[in-house]
Amino acid sequence: MYICPVCKRSDRTTALSTYWRALPADRRAGVPHLARPALHDERWAAPLGLLTLGCALLLSEAWLGLVGVAGGGVWLVSLRDKVTHAARCRADWHRKQFCRRCHHDFLP
Ligand SMILES: [Zn+2]
């Protein structure tokens, strides 16, 4: 058992995932901040296509290829960061504890 940082008691703490699964569907709607973070279906095709198009234009010595490569690269990096952040939030959610006494969720 983990000690709740708010009420300093451990007798009513449980894993947040266990608490969430036991909640009836109608009560889940009232506590959306406790829901498991969603992993969005990221679209990798568009930035990869832009990067590929930029490379092709660069090979044909078109200056627009630089814009395509730079734009596709920045887009891919930002998409990767977004996916990493979502995965980290999801992993934290699985580690979180929930205090049934004061309704506080916390990382142990
Ligand atoms: Zn508490």
Backbone and ligand atoms as CSV (ligand in chain L), in Angstrom:
chain,resi,resn,atom,element,x,y,z
A,1,MET,N,N,0.831,-1.193,0.000
A,1,MET,CA,C,0.000,0.000,0.000
A,1,MET,C,C,0.877,1.258,0.000
A,2,TYR,N,N,0.437,2.227,-0.762
A,2,TYR,CA,C,1.148,3.498,-0.840
A,2,TYR,C,C,0.415,4.542,-0.005
A,3,ILE,N,N,1.182,5.487,0.512
A,3,ILE,CA,C,0.606,6.535,1.345
A,3,ILE,C,C,0.179,7.693,0.454
A,4,CYS,N,N,-1.048,8.131,0.612
A,4,CYS,CA,C,-1.577,9.251,-0.158
A,4,CYS,C,C,-0.880,10.544,0.295
A,5,PRO,N,N,-0.372,11.349,-0.641
A,5,PRO,CA,C,0.317,12.582,-0.236
A,5,PRO,C,C,-0.631,13.653,0.318
A,6,VAL,N,N,-1.923,13.501,0.116
A,6,VAL,CA,C,-2.876,14.516,0.590
A,6,VAL,C,C,-3.358,14.182,2.005
A,7,CYS,N,N,-3.916,12.985,2.191
A,7,CYS,CA,C,-4.478,12.646,3.507
A,7,CYS,C,C,-3.506,11.855,4.373
A,8,LYS,N,N,-2.349,11.471,3.822
A,8,LYS,CA,C,-1.287,10.772,4.561
A,8,LYS,C,C,-1.730,9.416,5.104
A,9,ARG,N,N,-2.668,8.776,4.418
A,9,ARG,CA,C,-3.128,7.468,4.855
A,9,ARG,C,C,-2.962,6.481,3.702
A,10,SER,N,N,-2.887,5.220,4.044
A,10,SER,CA,C,-2.665,4.214,3.002
A,10,SER,C,C,-3.767,3.164,2.970
A,11,ASP,N,N,-4.745,3.271,3.836
A,11,ASP,CA,C,-5.740,2.214,3.941
A,11,ASP,C,C,-6.736,2.180,2.789
A,12,ARG,N,N,-6.821,3.244,1.995
A,12,ARG,CA,C,-7.802,3.235,0.909
A,12,ARG,C,C,-7.170,3.561,-0.433
A,13,THR,N,N,-5.861,3.354,-0.567
A,13,THR,CA,C,-5.221,3.580,-1.865
A,13,THR,C,C,-5.274,2.284,-2.678
A,14,THR,N,N,-5.387,2.462,-3.971
A,14,THR,CA,C,-5.432,1.327,-4.890
A,14,THR,C,C,-4.824,1.779,-6.207
A,15,ALA,N,N,-4.518,0.832,-7.067
A,15,ALA,CA,C,-3.988,1.201,-8.383
A,15,ALA,C,C,-5.082,1.934,-9.157
A,16,LEU,N,N,-4.697,3.019,-9.808
A,16,LEU,CA,C,-5.674,3.803,-10.568
A,16,LEU,C,C,-6.322,2.956,-11.652
A,17,SER,N,N,-5.531,2.085,-12.289
A,17,SER,CA,C,-6.093,1.252,-13.363
A,17,SER,C,C,-7.170,0.317,-12.802
A,18,THR,N,N,-6.949,-0.226,-11.611
A,18,THR,CA,C,-7.937,-1.110,-10.989
A,18,THR,C,C,-9.204,-0.332,-10.652
A,19,TYR,N,N,-9.005,0.866,-10.084
A,19,TYR,CA,C,-10.153,1.706,-9.737
A,19,TYR,C,C,-10.962,2.051,-10.987
A,20,TRP,N,N,-10.244,2.417,-12.057
A,20,TRP,CA,C,-10.914,2.827,-13.290
A,20,TRP,C,C,-11.719,1.676,-13.894
A,21,ARG,N,N,-11.138,0.479,-13.898
A,21,ARG,CA,C,-11.835,-0.669,-14.495
A,21,ARG,C,C,-13.078,-1.045,-13.694
A,22,ALA,N,N,-13.043,-0.792,-12.379
A,22,ALA,CA,C,-14.185,-1.152,-11.536
A,22,ALA,C,C,-15.298,-0.113,-11.592
A,23,LEU,N,N,-15.004,1.078,-12.126
A,23,LEU,CA,C,-16.021,2.126,-12.180
A,23,LEU,C,C,-17.092,1.774,-13.212
A,24,PRO,N,N,-18.359,1.957,-12.863
A,24,PRO,CA,C,-19.411,1.786,-13.876
A,24,PRO,C,C,-19.276,2.850,-14.959
A,25,ALA,N,N,-19.756,2.524,-16.146
A,25,ALA,CA,C,-19.580,3.416,-17.296
A,25,ALA,C,C,-20.192,4.795,-17.051
A,26,ASP,N,N,-21.312,4.851,-16.353
A,26,ASP,CA,C,-21.960,6.150,-16.143
A,26,ASP,C,C,-21.165,7.033,-15.187
A,27,ARG,N,N,-20.387,6.435,-14.296
A,27,ARG,CA,C,-19.567,7.238,-13.373
A,27,ARG,C,C,-18.241,7.637,-14.006
A,28,ARG,N,N,-17.787,6.883,-15.011
A,28,ARG,CA,C,-16.544,7.243,-15.704
A,28,ARG,C,C,-16.676,8.592,-16.398
A,29,ALA,N,N,-17.874,8.888,-16.886
A,29,ALA,CA,C,-18.080,10.152,-17.604
A,29,ALA,C,C,-17.864,11.350,-16.674
A,30,GLY,N,N,-18.062,11.152,-15.379
A,30,GLY,CA,C,-17.904,12.251,-14.430
A,30,GLY,C,C,-16.467,12.506,-14.028
A,31,VAL,N,N,-15.565,11.595,-14.332
A,31,VAL,CA,C,-14.152,11.758,-13.953
A,31,VAL,C,C,-13.240,11.498,-15.158
A,32,PRO,N,N,-13.375,12.309,-16.204
A,32,PRO,CA,C,-12.577,12.050,-17.419
A,32,PRO,C,C,-11.071,12.220,-17.189
A,33,HIS,N,N,-10.675,12.988,-16.158
A,33,HIS,CA,C,-9.245,13.184,-15.912
A,33,HIS,C,C,-8.575,11.919,-15.376
A,34,LEU,N,N,-9.369,10.942,-14.954
A,34,LEU,CA,C,-8.800,9.685,-14.457
A,34,LEU,C,C,-8.687,8.624,-15.556
A,35,ALA,N,N,-9.202,8.931,-16.739
A,35,ALA,CA,C,-9.215,7.947,-17.819
A,35,ALA,C,C,-7.806,7.653,-18.319
A,36,ARG,N,N,-7.652,6.456,-18.866
A,36,ARG,CA,C,-6.360,6.073,-19.443
A,36,ARG,C,C,-6.089,6.945,-20.659
A,37,PRO,N,N,-4.916,7.576,-20.732
A,37,PRO,CA,C,-4.608,8.422,-21.892
A,37,PRO,C,C,-4.637,7.612,-23.177
A,38,ALA,N,N,-5.224,8.195,-24.195
A,38,ALA,CA,C,-5.364,7.499,-25.475
A,38,ALA,C,C,-4.067,7.598,-26.275
A,39,LEU,N,N,-3.792,6.540,-27.006
A,39,LEU,CA,C,-2.679,6.572,-27.955
A,39,LEU,C,C,-3.294,6.839,-29.316
A,40,HIS,N,N,-3.032,8.028,-29.848
A,40,HIS,CA,C,-3.644,8.408,-31.107
A,40,HIS,C,C,-2.990,7.655,-32.258
A,41,ASP,N,N,-3.791,7.385,-33.242
A,41,ASP,CA,C,-3.287,6.727,-34.449
A,41,ASP,C,C,-2.620,7.801,-35.305
A,42,GLU,N,N,-1.326,7.942,-35.128
A,42,GLU,CA,C,-0.617,8.998,-35.837
A,42,GLU,C,C,-0.444,8.636,-37.303
A,43,ARG,N,N,-0.532,9.632,-38.124
A,43,ARG,CA,C,-0.394,9.452,-39.567
A,43,ARG,C,C,1.041,9.776,-39.977
A,44,TRP,N,N,1.801,8.731,-40.255
A,44,TRP,CA,C,3.207,8.918,-40.622
A,44,TRP,C,C,3.387,9.103,-42.122
A,45,ALA,N,N,2.367,8.745,-42.917
A,45,ALA,CA,C,2.529,8.734,-44.369
A,45,ALA,C,C,2.774,10.135,-44.929
A,46,ALA,N,N,2.038,11.138,-44.443
A,46,ALA,CA,C,2.154,12.484,-45.009
A,46,ALA,C,C,3.557,13.084,-44.797
A,47,PRO,N,N,4.105,13.086,-43.562
A,47,PRO,CA,C,5.453,13.646,-43.414
A,47,PRO,C,C,6.520,12.829,-44.137
A,48,LEU,N,N,6.352,11.504,-44.166
A,48,LEU,CA,C,7.307,10.671,-44.911
A,48,LEU,C,C,7.220,10.965,-46.403
A,49,GLY,N,N,6.004,11.185,-46.898
A,49,GLY,CA,C,5.818,11.528,-48.308
A,49,GLY,C,C,6.465,12.860,-48.638
A,50,LEU,N,N,6.280,13.834,-47.742
A,50,LEU,CA,C,6.887,15.152,-47.961
A,50,LEU,C,C,8.407,15.044,-47.971
A,51,LEU,N,N,8.955,14.245,-47.061
A,51,LEU,CA,C,10.405,14.052,-47.008
A,51,LEU,C,C,10.908,13.367,-48.287
A,52,THR,N,N,10.184,12.360,-48.729
A,52,THR,CA,C,10.564,11.647,-49.950
A,52,THR,C,C,10.492,12.566,-51.165
A,53,LEU,N,N,9.412,13.352,-51.216
A,53,LEU,CA,C,9.257,14.295,-52.324
A,53,LEU,C,C,10.392,15.321,-52.308
A,54,GLY,N,N,10.737,15.794,-51.108
A,54,GLY,CA,C,11.847,16.746,-50.977
A,54,GLY,C,C,13.151,16.153,-51.457
A,55,CYS,N,N,13.405,14.891,-51.121
A,55,CYS,CA,C,14.630,14.215,-51.578
A,55,CYS,C,C,14.642,14.082,-53.098
A,56,ALA,N,N,13.478,13.728,-53.644
A,56,ALA,CA,C,13.389,13.573,-55.105
A,56,ALA,C,C,13.643,14.906,-55.796
A,57,LEU,N,N,13.086,15.982,-55.241
A,57,LEU,CA,C,13.297,17.314,-55.829
A,57,LEU,C,C,14.760,17.736,-55.690
A,58,LEU,N,N,15.372,17.379,-54.567
A,58,LEU,CA,C,16.791,17.718,-54.385
A,58,LEU,C,C,17.652,17.001,-55.414
A,59,LEU,N,N,17.302,15.728,-55.689
A,59,LEU,CA,C,18.065,14.958,-56.681
A,59,LEU,C,C,17.936,15.558,-58.067
A,60,SER,N,N,16.780,16.203,-58.318
A,60,SER,CA,C,16.607,16.851,-59.623
A,60,SER,C,C,17.062,18.311,-59.566
A,61,GLU,N,N,17.753,18.643,-58.481
A,61,GLU,CA,C,18.372,19.955,-58.279
A,61,GLU,C,C,17.358,21.094,-58.242
A,62,ALA,N,N,16.153,20.807,-57.729
A,62,ALA,CA,C,15.157,21.859,-57.540
A,62,ALA,C,C,15.299,22.405,-56.125
A,63,TRP,N,N,15.346,23.726,-55.977
A,63,TRP,CA,C,15.552,24.322,-54.653
A,63,TRP,C,C,14.387,24.034,-53.713
A,64,LEU,N,N,13.208,23.758,-54.308
A,64,LEU,CA,C,12.039,23.453,-53.486
A,64,LEU,C,C,12.244,22.167,-52.680
A,65,GLY,N,N,13.180,21.322,-53.112
A,65,GLY,CA,C,13.489,20.099,-52.382
A,65,GLY,C,C,13.980,20.368,-50.976
A,66,LEU,N,N,14.726,21.468,-50.805
A,66,LEU,CA,C,15.197,21.824,-49.458
A,66,LEU,C,C,14.023,22.099,-48.525
A,67,VAL,N,N,13.023,22.799,-49.055
A,67,VAL,CA,C,11.831,23.096,-48.245
A,67,VAL,C,C,11.119,21.791,-47.880
A,68,GLY,N,N,11.012,20.883,-48.843
A,68,GLY,CA,C,10.358,19.603,-48.583
A,68,GLY,C,C,11.098,18.779,-47.554
A,69,VAL,N,N,12.413,18.705,-47.668
A,69,VAL,CA,C,13.215,17.927,-46.711
A,69,VAL,C,C,13.128,18.546,-45.325
A,70,ALA,N,N,13.259,19.883,-45.251
A,70,ALA,CA,C,13.200,20.542,-43.937
A,70,ALA,C,C,11.819,20.389,-43.316
A,71,GLY,N,N,10.785,20.626,-44.107
A,71,GLY,CA,C,9.421,20.505,-43.581
A,71,GLY,C,C,9.098,19.089,-43.152
A,72,GLY,N,N,9.440,18.116,-43.982
A,72,GLY,CA,C,9.189,16.719,-43.637
A,72,GLY,C,C,9.959,16.297,-42.403
A,73,GLY,N,N,11.194,16.765,-42.280
A,73,GLY,CA,C,12.013,16.425,-41.104
A,73,GLY,C,C,11.427,16.994,-39.825
A,74,VAL,N,N,11.060,18.264,-39.864
A,74,VAL,CA,C,10.476,18.899,-38.666
A,74,VAL,C,C,9.162,18.227,-38.298
A,75,TRP,N,N,8.357,17.923,-39.305
A,75,TRP,CA,C,7.070,17.259,-39.075
A,75,TRP,C,C,7.277,15.890,-38.424
A,76,LEU,N,N,8.248,15.123,-38.944
A,76,LEU,CA,C,8.529,13.794,-38.385
A,76,LEU,C,C,9.017,13.876,-36.945
A,77,VAL,N,N,9.893,14.848,-36.659
A,77,VAL,CA,C,10.420,14.979,-35.294
A,77,VAL,C,C,9.297,15.360,-34.328
A,78,SER,N,N,8.425,16.296,-34.750
A,78,SER,CA,C,7.340,16.695,-33.858
A,78,SER,C,C,6.360,15.546,-33.641
A,79,LEU,N,N,6.120,14.757,-34.679
A,79,LEU,CA,C,5.238,13.586,-34.556
A,79,LEU,C,C,5.850,12.558,-33.607
A,80,ARG,N,N,7.151,12.351,-33.734
A,80,ARG,CA,C,7.836,11.402,-32.850
A,80,ARG,C,C,7.747,11.862,-31.394
A,81,ASP,N,N,7.934,13.173,-31.140
A,81,ASP,CA,C,7.837,13.699,-29.787
A,81,ASP,C,C,6.427,13.530,-29.225
A,82,LYS,N,N,5.439,13.734,-30.082
A,82,LYS,CA,C,4.047,13.592,-29.655
A,82,LYS,C,C,3.755,12.144,-29.258
A,83,VAL,N,N,4.258,11.204,-30.037
A,83,VAL,CA,C,4.045,9.785,-29.745
A,83,VAL,C,C,4.770,9.392,-28.457
A,84,THR,N,N,5.996,9.902,-28.276
A,84,THR,CA,C,6.759,9.609,-27.064
A,84,THR,C,C,6.041,10.141,-25.836
A,85,HIS,N,N,5.510,11.373,-25.933
A,85,HIS,CA,C,4.799,11.973,-24.805
A,85,HIS,C,C,3.553,11.156,-24.457
A,86,ALA,N,N,2.809,10.733,-25.470
A,86,ALA,CA,C,1.598,9.949,-25.230
A,86,ALA,C,C,1.949,8.605,-24.565
A,87,ALA,N,N,3.032,7.989,-25.011
A,87,ALA,CA,C,3.441,6.708,-24.429
A,87,ALA,C,C,3.877,6.893,-22.975
A,88,ARG,N,N,4.552,8.014,-22.677
A,88,ARG,CA,C,4.983,8.287,-21.305
A,88,ARG,C,C,3.771,8.523,-20.398
A,89,CYS,N,N,2.781,9.275,-20.890
A,89,CYS,CA,C,1.560,9.508,-20.113
A,89,CYS,C,C,0.838,8.192,-19.836
A,90,ARG,N,N,0.804,7.319,-20.829
A,90,ARG,CA,C,0.144,6.031,-20.666
A,90,ARG,C,C,0.890,5.184,-19.624
A,91,ALA,N,N,2.219,5.185,-19.677
A,91,ALA,CA,C,3.003,4.412,-18.713
A,91,ALA,C,C,2.810,4.964,-17.298
A,92,ASP,N,N,2.768,6.295,-17.158
A,92,ASP,CA,C,2.521,6.902,-15.844
A,92,ASP,C,C,1.147,6.509,-15.316
A,93,TRP,N,N,0.168,6.476,-16.196
A,93,TRP,CA,C,-1.193,6.112,-15.775
A,93,TRP,C,C,-1.196,4.700,-15.181
A,94,HIS,N,N,-0.448,3.791,-15.775
A,94,HIS,CA,C,-0.406,2.421,-15.260
A,94,HIS,C,C,0.301,2.338,-13.906
A,95,ARG,N,N,1.181,3.295,-13.602
A,95,ARG,CA,C,1.895,3.290,-12.320
A,95,ARG,C,C,1.129,4.038,-11.229
A,96,LYS,N,N,0.191,4.891,-11.610
A,96,LYS,CA,C,-0.475,5.771,-10.652
A,96,LYS,C,C,-1.314,5.003,-9.633
A,97,GLN,N,N,-1.401,5.603,-8.456
A,97,GLN,CA,C,-2.251,5.113,-7.390
A,97,GLN,C,C,-3.412,6.081,-7.209
A,98,PHE,N,N,-4.480,5.586,-6.630
A,98,PHE,CA,C,-5.657,6.421,-6.416
A,98,PHE,C,C,-6.107,6.272,-4.969
A,99,CYS,N,N,-6.388,7.399,-4.336
A,99,CYS,CA,C,-6.879,7.374,-2.952
A,99,CYS,C,C,-8.397,7.494,-2.985
A,100,ARG,N,N,-9.074,6.469,-2.495
A,100,ARG,CA,C,-10.544,6.483,-2.487
A,100,ARG,C,C,-11.087,7.424,-1.417
A,101,ARG,N,N,-10.241,7.778,-0.454
A,101,ARG,CA,C,-10.694,8.668,0.619
A,101,ARG,C,C,-10.820,10.106,0.123
A,102,CYS,N,N,-9.765,10.615,-0.528
A,102,CYS,CA,C,-9.784,12.031,-0.943
A,102,CYS,C,C,-9.818,12.179,-2.465
A,103,HIS,N,N,-9.955,11.079,-3.186
A,103,HIS,CA,C,-10.098,11.088,-4.654
A,103,HIS,C,C,-8.918,11.807,-5.319
A,104,HIS,N,N,-7.744,11.472,-4.863
A,104,HIS,CA,C,-6.522,12.075,-5.405
A,104,HIS,C,C,-5.711,10.975,-6.092
A,105,ASP,N,N,-5.233,11.248,-7.292
A,105,ASP,CA,C,-4.365,10.275,-7.968
A,105,ASP,C,C,-2.936,10.789,-7.892
A,106,PHE,N,N,-2.007,9.860,-7.727
A,106,PHE,CA,C,-0.610,10.262,-7.534
A,106,PHE,C,C,0.314,9.145,-7.991
A,107,LEU,N,N,1.547,9.572,-8.317
A,107,LEU,CA,C,2.583,8.601,-8.652
A,107,LEU,C,C,3.309,8.201,-7.384
A,108,PRO,N,N,3.483,6.927,-7.158
A,108,PRO,CA,C,4.187,6.508,-5.937
A,108,PRO,C,C,5.658,6.865,-5.964
L,1,ZN,ZN,ZN,-5.902,10.593,0.274
